[in-house]
Amino acid sequence: MKAKRIFAGLSAAVIAATMMAVSASATKLSDVVYPSKTETDKNDGWYSVGAMGFYMSQKWKWNQSDWFGINDEGKIELSYKISEVLTDTTMEGKGTLGDMGVMILNLPEDSYPYDVTISDAKFVTNDGEEIILDSVNSITEATLDKEGGFRIHIRPVDEVDEETGDVTVPASPEVAGWDQEGAFKGGTLSMTIDFGAPTAKEESKAESAAESKADDSKTESKADDSKTDSKAEDSKADSKASNTTTTGKTTTTTTTTASASSAASDATENNNSNTGAAAGTVFGLLALAGAGAVVSRKKN
């Protein structure tokens, strides 16, 4: 008994680990494509994703809804009304269900599977009965369908491969018995398919790169302006230096000339002074000589 419990516990752990491993391998859509103002391919890839509802009776005539696109937050909100006319195989209101559901198209095929959350999946019959589709709400991964895209199938019976006998699409327990005549009379299928809000990290990187380039351009412009200003300042400094040198030379020359003129003036004054002294001496001697002559004349 203990061994069985241990084995059961190990099996549960292995299953949980396997589920975690599968979940860990899924891709977040916004890591591949995302809304962007600067990267056209990423932006187009994001907004090209969308969904259509489909319905087939047991006669397998294909019918589909309008297109429901993904929004900025990664959600697709779908509501598909299946008319009684589509389900009526005898024109007397005796309908049957073969397969109905949703196909999500244009997910980048090289990145499957994708993380996805389905919520509010339900079918409201034309009689007003609300059927919650728990089997749909429990889906956590968008896998690539053999017919393309990611498809959510709602079937009353399993789809079985005729050659191998393998179940390719399991039945949905919520609609069991709807393959019987008169069991399905139409209604509205609705759900929200959520691929997760974009992180915008790539967008912010692109914008940051653009801003960085703009900043670099501004910095280079400032650097060029600084160089120009520096050259202008250097030119002004050189001009001032030239003026100062010239003025210095002029001042020096002027000072030298002034000194020479002063010296010459002093020399002239000295010469004049000496000349005056000599002239005074001569005049003095002449006066004495004249006086001597007078005395000499008186004696005679």
Secondary structure, DSSP 8 states (H G I E B T S, - for coil): -HHHHHHHHHHHHHHHHHHHHHHHH-B-GGGT----SS-HHHHHHHHT-EEEEEEE-TT--EEE---EE--TTSEEEEEEEE-HHHHBSSSSS-B--SEEEEEEE---GGG-SEE-EEEEEEEEETTS-EEE-HHHHT--EE---TTSSEEEEE-SS-EE-TTT--EEE---GGGTTTTSTTS---EEEEEEEE------HHHHHHHHHHHHHHHHHHHHHHHHHHHHHHHHHHHHHHHHHHHHHHHHHHHHHHHHHHHHHHHHHHHHHHHHHHHHHHHHHHHHHHHHHHHHHHHHHHH-
